[in-house]
């Protein structure tokens, strides 16, 4: 199989790269934190010293980075991909960033004869580990089809959603829905427990009602109810960043986003309360402290 470059080996990137190796792809990897490359090198990946070096050795490069400035620097900055990339190569950016930045990067790469797909992902770290991510892909349909087997090594539900930048739009919309639901459940479940309903009883009752949701059955069942708010797993700050992308996109398009704005305030509160680095359902913790209760299961 062709050699693939993979840049960004954090909580999501590392298991995604690992799944590519499991599916038989040969990788050249790079991360600013060089120690992150070690486990993948043990599995057979080659380590690189820069983004430029990755591009020089691979016709297809994947980036999985935290923010728009990170992707811009990795692609267009000093020792970036654009300095080493070959004509006819393809960049698949799987980060969640500003759609306008995505389009600007795509234009710069096009001038070098390089195609780009934006392919942000959903379902979180467990799905990244299991290879069951949802992937929203924007870009030329033919380029998408050429890269399908690569994407299928990391995800099970893969959608071509339109032109370059469209994948980012879908991911932003997805995260508006996740963030607003997470914040609404924080208020709702704290109210229920404060009013005297046991957390386990409340969770079971809601699971059978019309208020049931993916967020309740995943983020709340597996994290809030168990008191698991790990660091290094899509923290409050990352969700706040994505809400910022949503609000700036809405402002540019003159689309009001009342509930996204309110959810952003909830996440700002969580950050101000010391939860910035914790897994984002920690947005409930300031409400628990104010009410003097915790929404935790007694079940083992």
SERO-4910 file (N, C-alpha, C, O; in steps of 0.05 Angstrom, whole numbers):
BEGIN
 pado doro    nc1    nc2    nc3   cac1   cac2   cac3    cc1    cc2    cc3    oc1    oc2    oc3
  Unk    A     17    -24      0      0      0      0     17     25      0     41     24      8
  Unk    A      5     47     -9     20     72    -10     27     82     18     14     75     38
  Unk    A     48     98     19     57    109     45     40    134     51     36    151     34
  Unk    A     31    136     76     15    158     85     29    174    106     41    162    124
  Unk    A     28    200    105     38    217    126     16    223    146     -7    228    138
  Unk    A     23    224    172      3    230    192     16    250    212     36    244    224
  Unk    A      3    274    214     13    295    231     -7    302    252    -30    309    246
  Unk    A      1    299    277    -17    304    300    -25    279    314    -44    265    305
  Unk    A    -11    272    335    -15    246    348    -26    249    377    -16    236    395
  Unk    A    -46    266    380    -58    270    406    -79    248    412    -77    226    402
  Unk    A    -98    255    429   -118    235    438   -133    222    415   -140    199    417
  Unk    A   -139    237    394   -153    226    371   -133    216    350   -137    194    339
  Unk    A   -113    232    344    -94    225    322    -80    199    326    -76    183    307
  Unk    A    -71    194    351    -55    169    356    -71    144    349    -61    127    334
  Unk    A    -95    140    360   -110    116    353   -118    115    324   -120     93    312
  Unk    A   -123    137    311   -129    138    283   -105    128    266   -109    112    248
  Unk    A    -82    137    273    -57    128    260    -53     99    265    -45     84    247
  Unk    A    -58     90    289    -55     62    297    -73     44    280    -65     23    271
  Unk    A    -97     53    274   -116     37    258   -107     36    229   -111     15    215
  Unk    A    -94     57    219    -83     56    192    -61     35    190    -60     20    170
  Unk    A    -44     33    210    -23     13    211    -36    -15    212    -27    -33    198
  Unk    A    -56    -18    228    -69    -44    231    -81    -53    204    -82    -77    198
  Unk    A    -90    -34    188   -102    -40    162    -82    -43    140    -89    -46    116
  Unk    A    -56    -42    147    -35    -48    128    -22    -24    115     -5    -27     97
  Unk    A    -30      0    122    -17     24    111     10     29    124     14     24    148
  Unk    A     29     39    108     55     47    118     55     76    124     46     93    108
  Unk    A     64     84    148     61    112    157     88    125    162    107    113    171
  Unk    A     89    151    156    109    169    166     95    189    184     76    202    176
  Unk    A    103    191    209     88    207    229    105    230    240    129    229    240
  Unk    A     90    250    249    103    273    261     85    286    282     61    288    278
  Unk    A     97    294    304     83    310    324    103    328    338    126    320    342
  Unk    A     94    352    345    113    370    359    123    359    385    145    365    394
  Unk    A    106    342    398    115    327    422    126    300    412    111    281    408
  Unk    A    152    299    409    165    277    395    160    250    409    160    229    396
  Unk    A    155    251    436    150    226    450    125    212    441    122    187    445
  Unk    A    106    226    429     82    214    419     87    196    395     70    178    389
  Unk    A    109    199    382    115    183    359    125    155    366    123    136    351
  Unk    A    135    152    391    148    128    400    130    103    396    139     83    384
  Unk    A    106    102    407     89     78    405     83     70    376     81     47    370
  Unk    A     80     90    358     74     84    330     99     74    316     97     57    298
  Unk    A    122     84    324    147     74    312    151     45    320    162     29    304
  Unk    A    143     37    344    145      9    353    128     -8    335    135    -32    330
  Unk    A    106      3    325     88    -13    307     97    -12    278     85    -25    261
  Unk    A    119      2    272    130      2    245    129     28    230    140     30    208
  Unk    A    117     49    242    117     75    229    145     88    230    161     82    247
  Unk    A    150    105    210    174    120    209    169    147    222    147    159    219
  Unk    A    188    158    237    185    184    249    198    205    231    218    200    219
  Unk    A    186    229    230    197    251    215    205    274    234    196    274    257
  Unk    A    221    292    224    230    315    240    214    340    235    217    360    250
  Unk    A    197    340    215    181    364    209    158    356    190    157    335    179
  Unk    A    139    375    188    117    371    169    128    370    140    118    354    124
  Unk    A    147    386    135    160    386    108    170    358    101    166    349     79
  Unk    A    184    346    120    195    319    115    173    299    110    177    281     94
  Unk    A    151    301    125    129    283    120    119    285     91    115    266     77
  Unk    A    115    310     82    105    315     55    124    305     34    115    296     13
  Unk    A    150    307     39    169    298     19    168    268     14    175    258     -7
  Unk    A    159    253     35    159    224     33    132    211     27    131    187     24
  Unk    A    111    227     25     84    215     23     67    229      2     66    254      2
  Unk    A     52    214    -15     34    226    -34      7    234    -21     -8    250    -31
  Unk    A      1    222      3    -23    229     18    -15    236     46     -1    220     59
  Unk    A    -24    259     56    -18    268     83    -43    273     98    -61    286     87
  Unk    A    -45    264    123    -67    270    141    -58    288    163    -37    284    175
  Unk    A    -74    309    169    -68    326    192    -92    323    212   -115    323    203
  Unk    A    -85    321    237   -105    319    259    -96    336    282    -82    327    300
  Unk    A   -103    362    280    -92    382    298   -113    397    313   -137    397    304
  Unk    A   -106    411    335   -127    423    352   -142    447    341   -165    450    348
  Unk    A   -129    464    324   -142    489    318   -134    499    290   -116    489    278
  Unk    A   -148    520    281   -142    533    255   -113    542    254   -100    537    234
  Unk    A   -103    557    274    -75    566    272    -55    542    271    -34    544    257
  Unk    A    -61    520    284    -43    497    283    -42    485    255    -21    478    246
  Unk    A    -65    483    242    -66    472    215    -52    491    196    -37    482    179
  Unk    A    -57    517    198    -45    537    181    -14    535    183      0    535    163
  Unk    A     -4    533    208     25    531    212     36    506    201     58    506    189
  Unk    A     22    483    205     32    457    196     33    456    165     51    443    154
  Unk    A     15    470    152     13    468    123     29    491    110     44    486     91
  Unk    A     25    515    119     36    539    105     60    552    119     72    569    108
  Unk    A     66    543    143     87    556    159    115    546    151    119    531    132
  Unk    A    135    555    167    163    547    163    165    517    167    156    506    186
  Unk    A    179    504    148    181    475    148    154    461    147    151    438    156
  Unk    A    135    475    135    108    464    133    105    445    108    123    442     92
  Unk    A     82    433    106     76    415     85     81    427     57     92    414     39
  Unk    A     74    452     54     75    465     28    104    467     17    108    469     -7
  Unk    A    123    466     36    151    468     27    162    441     16    182    441      2
  Unk    A    148    419     23    158    393     15    139    377     -2    147    356    -14
  Unk    A    114    386     -5     94    370    -18     99    369    -48    109    388    -60
  Unk    A     92    346    -60     97    342    -88     71    346   -104     49    342    -94
  Unk    A     73    355   -129     50    359   -146     35    332   -149     48    311   -152
  Unk    A      9    333   -147     -7    308   -149    -13    295   -122    -28    276   -121
  Unk    A     -2    307   -100     -7    296    -74    -35    306    -64    -48    322    -76
  Unk    A    -43    294    -41    -69    301    -29    -65    305      1    -53    289     15
  Unk    A    -76    327     11    -78    332     40   -106    326     49   -126    336     38
  Unk    A   -109    309     70   -134    304     83   -132    316    111   -119    305    128
  Unk    A   -145    339    115   -145    352    141   -169    342    157   -192    347    150
  Unk    A   -164    327    179   -185    315    195   -190    331    221   -204    322    239
  Unk    A   -177    354    223   -181    372    245   -208    386    243   -221    385    222
  Unk    A   -217    398    266   -241    414    265   -232    443    266   -223    453    287
  Unk    A   -235    457    243   -225    485    241   -245    502    226   -266    493    217
  Unk    A   -238    527    224   -255    547    210   -257    539    180   -237    536    167
  Unk    A   -282    537    169   -285    530    141   -271    550    122   -262    542    101
  Unk    A   -270    575    130   -257    595    113   -227    590    112   -215    593     91
  Unk    A   -215    583    135   -187    576    135   -182    551    118   -162    550    103
  Unk    A   -200    532    120   -197    508    103   -196    516     73   -179    506     58
  Unk    A   -214    534     65   -215    542     37   -190    557     29   -180    554      6
  Unk    A   -179    573     47   -155    589     41   -131    569     37   -115    573     19
  Unk    A   -129    550     54   -107    530     52   -110    514     26    -90    509     13
  Unk    A   -135    507     20   -140    492     -5   -131    507    -30   -119    496    -48
  Unk    A   -135    534    -30   -127    550    -52    -97    551    -54    -86    549    -76
  Unk    A    -83    554    -32    -54    555    -32    -42    528    -42    -23    528    -57
  Unk    A    -54    506    -34    -45    480    -43    -50    475    -72    -34    463    -87
  Unk    A    -73    485    -81    -81    482   -109    -60    494   -128    -55    484   -150
  Unk    A    -49    517   -119    -29    530   -135     -3    513   -138     13    517   -156
  Unk    A      0    494   -119     23    476   -121     15    449   -134     31    431   -135
  Unk    A    -10    448   -144    -19    423   -157    -27    402   -137    -25    378   -143
  Unk    A    -35    410   -113    -42    391    -91    -71    393    -85    -82    415    -82
  Unk    A    -85    370    -83   -113    370    -76   -116    369    -45    -98    362    -31
  Unk    A   -140    377    -36   -146    377     -7   -174    368     -2   -193    375    -16
  Unk    A   -177    352     19   -203    345     30   -204    354     59   -184    352     73
  Unk    A   -226    365     67   -230    370     96   -248    347    106   -269    342     94
  Unk    A   -239    333    127   -253    309    136   -254    307    166   -243    288    177
  Unk    A   -266    326    179   -268    325    209   -285    301    218   -301    290    202
  Unk    A   -281    293    242   -293    268    252   -311    273    276   -308    293    290
  Unk    A   -328    254    282   -346    255    305   -347    227    318   -339    207    306
  Unk    A   -356    227    343   -360    204    361   -338    201    382   -341    185    400
  Unk    A   -317    216    380   -298    218    402   -277    196    403   -274    180    384
  Unk    A   -262    196    425   -238    179    428   -245    149    427   -231    134    413
  Unk    A   -267    140    440   -273    111    438   -276    102    409   -267     80    402
  Unk    A   -289    118    393   -293    111    364   -267    113    349   -262     97    330
  Unk    A   -249    132    357   -223    133    344   -207    108    349   -193     98    332
  Unk    A   -209     98    373   -195     73    381   -207     49    366   -192     32    356
  Unk    A   -233     48    364   -247     25    352   -248     26    322   -254      7    309
  Unk    A   -241     49    310   -243     53    281   -271     56    272   -278     48    249
  Unk    A   -288     68    288   -317     71    282   -325    100    280   -348    107    287
  Unk    A   -307    118    273   -313    146    271   -334    152    249   -336    138    230
  Unk    A   -348    174    253   -363    187    232   -344    207    219   -331    222    233
  Unk    A   -343    208    193   -325    226    179   -341    242    158   -354    231    141
  Unk    A   -340    269    161   -354    287    143   -333    298    123   -314    311    132
  Unk    A   -337    293     97   -316    300     78   -325    321     58   -346    318     46
  Unk    A   -309    342     56   -314    363     36   -291    363     16   -268    357     23
  Unk    A   -297    368    -10   -277    369    -30   -286    356    -56   -310    348    -58
  Unk    A   -269    354    -75   -275    342   -101   -283    313    -98   -269    298    -85
  Unk    A   -306    305   -110   -316    278   -106   -296    257   -115   -294    236   -102
  Unk    A   -283    262   -137   -263    242   -147   -240    238   -128   -230    216   -125
  Unk    A   -231    260   -115   -210    258    -96   -219    242    -71   -205    226    -60
  Unk    A   -244    247    -63   -256    232    -41   -257    202    -47   -249    186    -30
  Unk    A   -265    195    -71   -266    167    -78   -239    154    -78   -235    131    -70
  Unk    A   -219    169    -87   -191    159    -87   -181    153    -59   -166    135    -55
  Unk    A   -191    169    -40   -181    167    -12   -200    150      5   -195    148     29
  Unk    A   -221    140     -6   -241    126     10   -229    103     27   -236    101     51
  Unk    A   -212     87     16   -201     64     31   -185     73     55   -184     60     75
  Unk    A   -172     96     53   -157    108     76   -177    116     98   -173    110    121
  Unk    A   -198    129     90   -218    138    109   -232    115    122   -238    115    146
  Unk    A   -237     93    107   -250     70    117   -234     55    138   -244     38    153
  Unk    A   -208     60    138   -191     47    159   -195     60    186   -186     49    206
  Unk    A   -207     84    186   -211     99    211   -240    102    219   -246    108    242
  Unk    A   -258     99    200   -287    104    206   -305     85    192   -298     72    172
  Unk    A   -330     84    202   -350     66    190   -372     81    176   -386     70    159
  Unk    A   -376    106    183   -397    123    171   -384    147    158   -377    166    172
  Unk    A   -382    146    132   -366    166    117   -384    180     97   -396    167     80
  Unk    A   -385    206     98   -404    221     81   -389    242     65   -374    259     77
  Unk    A   -392    242     39   -383    264     22   -406    285     23   -427    280     12
  Unk    A   -400    309     34   -422    327     40   -421    353     22   -438    370     25
  Unk    A   -402    354      4   -401    378    -14   -373    387    -20   -354    372    -18
  Unk    A   -371    413    -27   -346    424    -35   -327    428    -11   -335    424     12
  Unk    A   -302    437    -16   -283    440      5   -294    460     26   -305    481     20
  Unk    A   -291    452     51   -302    467     74   -329    456     84   -336    462    107
  Unk    A   -342    440     68   -369    430     76   -367    410     99   -384    408    116
  Unk    A   -345    395     99   -341    376    122   -339    391    148   -351    383    168
  Unk    A   -325    413    148   -322    430    172   -350    441    181   -356    442    205
  Unk    A   -365    449    161   -392    459    168   -409    438    182   -422    443    202
  Unk    A   -409    413    171   -424    392    183   -414    386    212   -430    381    230
  Unk    A   -387    386    215   -377    381    242   -384    403    262   -391    398    285
  Unk    A   -384    428    253   -392    450    270   -421    447    278   -428    451    301
  Unk    A   -438    440    259   -466    437    265   -470    414    285   -485    416    304
  Unk    A   -456    392    280   -456    369    299   -449    378    327   -462    370    347
  Unk    A   -428    394    330   -419    401    356   -436    422    370   -437    424    394
  Unk    A   -450    438    354   -471    455    366   -492    438    380   -499    443    403
  Unk    A   -500    417    366   -521    399    377   -510    385    402   -525    382    422
  Unk    A   -485    375    401   -474    361    424   -471    380    448   -478    374    470
  Unk    A   -460    404    443   -455    423    465   -480    433    478   -482    434    502
  Unk    A   -500    440    461   -525    450    473   -540    428    489   -551    433    510
  Unk    A   -539    403    479   -551    381    493   -536    375    519   -549    371    540
  Unk    A   -510    375    518   -494    371    542   -500    392    563   -503    385    587
  Unk    A   -501    417    555   -506    439    574   -535    437    585   -539    442    609
  Unk    A   -554    431    568   -582    429    577   -585    406    597   -600    408    616
  Unk    A   -572    383    591   -573    361    610   -560    368    636   -569    358    657
  Unk    A   -539    384    636   -526    392    661   -546    406    679   -549    399    703
  Unk    A   -560    425    669   -581    439    685   -603    420    693   -612    420    716
  Unk    A   -613    404    674   -636    388    679   -631    366    700   -647    363    718
  Unk    A   -608    352    697   -603    331    716   -596    341    744   -602    328    764
  Unk    A   -582    363    745   -577    375    771   -603    383    785   -606    379    809
  Unk    A   -622    394    770   -648    401    781   -662    376    791   -672    376    814
  Unk    A   -662    354    775   -675    330    784   -664    319    809   -679    310    827
  Unk    A   -637    318    811   -625    307    835   -629    325    860   -635    316    882
  Unk    A   -626    352    855   -631    371    877   -660    369    887   -665    373    911
  Unk    A   -679    362    870   -707    360    877   -713    333    890   -736    329    899
  Unk    A   -693    315    893   -697    291    908   -698    265    893   -701    244    906
  Unk    A   -694    265    867   -694    240    852   -666    229    851   -647    244    845
  Unk    A   -662    204    858   -636    191    858   -624    191    829   -639    186    810
  Unk    A   -598    197    826   -587    198    799   -592    174    782   -597    176    758
  Unk    A   -590    150    794   -594    125    779   -623    123    769   -629    115    747
  Unk    A   -641    130    787   -670    130    779   -676    150    758   -690    145    739
  Unk    A   -665    174    761   -669    195    741   -658    187    714   -671    191    694
  Unk    A   -634    176    714   -622    168    688   -638    147    675   -643    148    651
  Unk    A   -647    127    690   -663    105    678   -690    116    667   -698    108    645
  Unk    A   -702    133    682   -728    145    673   -724    161    647   -740    159    629
  Unk    A   -704    178    647   -699    194    623   -691    177    599   -698    184    576
  Unk    A   -678    155    604   -670    137    582   -694    125    567   -691    118    544
  Unk    A   -716    123    581   -740    112    569   -760    134    558   -781    127    547
  Unk    A   -752    159    562   -770    180    555   -762    194    529   -743    186    516
  Unk    A   -777    214    521   -773    228    496   -748    246    497   -739    257    477
  Unk    A   -738    250    522   -713    266    525   -688    250    522   -666    261    525
  Unk    A   -690    224    515   -666    208    512   -649    218    489   -660    230    470
  Unk    A   -623    213    490   -605    223    469   -579    208    469   -573    194    488
  Unk    A   -564    212    447   -537    201    446   -519    212    469   -504    197    481
  Unk    A   -522    237    474   -506    250    495   -512    238    522   -494    232    538
  Unk    A   -538    233    528   -545    220    553   -534    192    555   -523    185    576
  Unk    A   -536    177    534   -527    149    534   -497    145    532   -487    123    536
  Unk    A   -483    165    524   -454    163    522   -439    182    541   -426    173    560
  Unk    A   -441    207    537   -427    227    553   -435    225    582   -419    227    600
  Unk    A   -461    223    587   -471    223    615   -469    195    628   -459    193    650
  Unk    A   -477    175    614   -476    147    625   -447    139    631   -442    128    652
  Unk    A   -429    144    613   -402    134    615   -382    153    629   -360    145    636
  Unk    A   -391    178    633   -372    198    645   -384    212    668   -374    210    690
  Unk    A   -406    227    664   -418    242    687   -426    223    709   -419    227    732
  Unk    A   -442    203    702   -452    184    723   -430    169    737   -433    162    761
  Unk    A   -407    166    724   -384    152    736   -363    171    748   -343    162    759
  Unk    A   -368    197    745   -349    216    755   -323    216    740   -302    222    752
  Unk    A   -323    209    714   -299    207    698   -297    232    680   -310    234    660
  Unk    A   -280    250    688   -276    275    672   -246    277    666   -232    295    674
  Unk    A   -236    257    650   -207    255    645   -197    280    630   -212    294    616
  Unk    A   -171    285    633   -158    304    616   -148    290    591   -148    265    590
  Unk    A   -140    305    571   -131    294    545   -153    280    529   -147    265    510
  Unk    A   -178    285    536   -200    273    521   -220    296    514   -237    302    531
  Unk    A   -218    307    491   -235    329    482   -246    347    505   -269    344    513
  Unk    A   -229    364    515   -235    380    538   -255    403    534   -263    408    511
  Unk    A   -263    415    555   -280    438    555   -269    460    535   -285    471    520
  Unk    A   -244    465    536   -232    485    519   -236    479    489   -240    497    473
  Unk    A   -234    453    482   -238    446    454   -267    450    445   -272    460    422
  Unk    A   -286    443    462   -314    448    455   -319    478    453   -334    487    436
  Unk    A   -308    493    471   -311    522    470   -299    533    444   -311    551    432
  Unk    A   -277    522    435   -265    530    410   -284    525    387   -288    542    369
  Unk    A   -297    501    387   -315    494    365   -340    511    366   -351    518    345
  Unk    A   -350    518    390   -372    536    391   -365    564    381   -381    578    368
  Unk    A   -340    572    386   -330    597    374   -330    597    344   -338    616    331
  Unk    A   -323    574    332   -324    571    303   -353    573    293   -358    586    273
  Unk    A   -371    561    308   -399    562    300   -409    591    301   -423    600    282
  Unk    A   -403    605    322   -413    632    325   -400    651    304   -414    668    294
  Unk    A   -375    648    298   -362    665    278   -374    659    250   -377    677    233
  Unk    A   -379    633    245   -391    626    219   -419    637    217   -428    647    196
  Unk    A   -434    635    239   -461    646    239   -461    676    235   -478    687    221
  Unk    A   -442    690    247   -440    719    244   -434    726    215   -445    745    204
  Unk    A   -416    711    203   -408    716    175   -432    712    156   -434    726    136
  Unk    A   -449    693    162   -472    686    145   -498    700    154   -519    696    142
  Unk    A   -496    716    176   -519    730    187   -541    709    196   -565    713    191
  Unk    A   -532    688    209   -550    668    220   -548    669    250   -527    663    261
  Unk    A   -569    678    265   -568    679    294   -566    651    306   -580    633    297
  Unk    A   -550    648    326   -546    622    340   -549    626    370   -530    625    385
  Unk    A   -574    630    379   -580    637    406   -571    614    425   -558    620    446
  Unk    A   -578    590    419   -572    568    437   -542    561    438   -532    553    458
  Unk    A   -529    563    415   -500    559    414   -486    580    431   -467    573    445
  Unk    A   -495    604    430   -484    626    446   -487    620    476   -469    624    492
  Unk    A   -511    611    483   -517    605    511   -500    581    521   -489    581    543
  Unk    A   -497    561    504   -480    538    511   -451    547    514   -438    537    532
  Unk    A   -442    565    498   -415    575    500   -411    588    528   -389    586    539
  Unk    A   -431    603    538   -429    614    564   -427    593    586   -412    597    606
  Unk    A   -441    571    583   -438    549    602   -410    538    602   -399    532    623
  Unk    A   -398    535    578   -371    525    576   -351    545    586   -330    537    598
  Unk    A   -356    571    582   -338    591    594   -339    589    625   -319    591    638
  Unk    A   -363    585    636   -366    582    665   -350    558    674   -336    559    695
  Unk    A   -352    536    660   -337    512    667   -307    517    667   -292    509    685
  Unk    A   -298    531    646   -269    538    645   -261    556    668   -239    552    679
  Unk    A   -277    576    674   -271    594    696   -271    580    723   -260    589    743
  Unk    A   -285    557    724   -287    541    749   -265    520    751   -265    503    770
  Unk    A   -246    521    733   -223    502    735   -226    477    719   -210    458    723
  Unk    A   -246    475    701   -251    451    686   -240    451    658   -246    433    642
  Unk    A   -224    471    650   -216    475    622   -204    451    609   -210    446    585
  Unk    A   -189    435    623   -174    413    611   -189    386    614   -179    366    604
  Unk    A   -211    386    628   -226    361    633   -245    356    610   -253    374    595
  Unk    A   -251    330    606   -270    322    585   -295    338    587   -306    343    609
  Unk    A   -305    348    564   -324    370    564   -351    365    579   -363    385    586
  Unk    A   -360    341    584   -384    339    601   -380    350    630   -399    352    645
  Unk    A   -355    357    636   -349    370    662   -363    397    664   -362    410    684
  Unk    A   -376    405    642   -393    430    643   -414    427    665   -424    448    674
  Unk    A   -420    403    674   -440    400    695   -429    407    723   -445    414    741
  Unk    A   -403    406    726   -392    408    753   -397    435    767   -403    435    791
  Unk    A   -396    458    753   -403    483    766   -432    484    776   -438    495    797
  Unk    A   -450    472    761   -478    471    769   -482    452    793   -498    459    811
  Unk    A   -467    430    794   -468    413    817   -459    427    842   -471    425    863
  Unk    A   -437    443    839   -426    457    863   -446    478    872   -449    482    897
  Unk    A   -458    492    854   -478    513    861   -502    500    876   -512    512    895
  Unk    A   -510    477    867   -534    464    878   -527    447    902   -545    439    918
  Unk    A   -502    440    906   -494    423    928   -501    394    925   -506    380    945
  Unk    A   -502    385    900   -508    356    895   -489    346    873   -476    362    859
  Unk    A   -488    320    870   -473    308    848   -490    288    834   -505    273    846
  Unk    A   -488    288    808   -503    269    791   -485    245    786   -472    243    765
  Unk    A   -485    226    805   -467    203    804   -483    178    809   -501    177    826
  Unk    A   -475    157    795   -487    131    799   -476    117    824   -453    120    831
  Unk    A   -493    101    837   -484     84    859   -478     56    850   -468     39    865
  Unk    A   -484     51    824   -479     24    813   -450     19    808   -435     38    801
  Unk    A   -441     -5    812   -413    -12    807   -409    -17    777   -387    -23    768
***
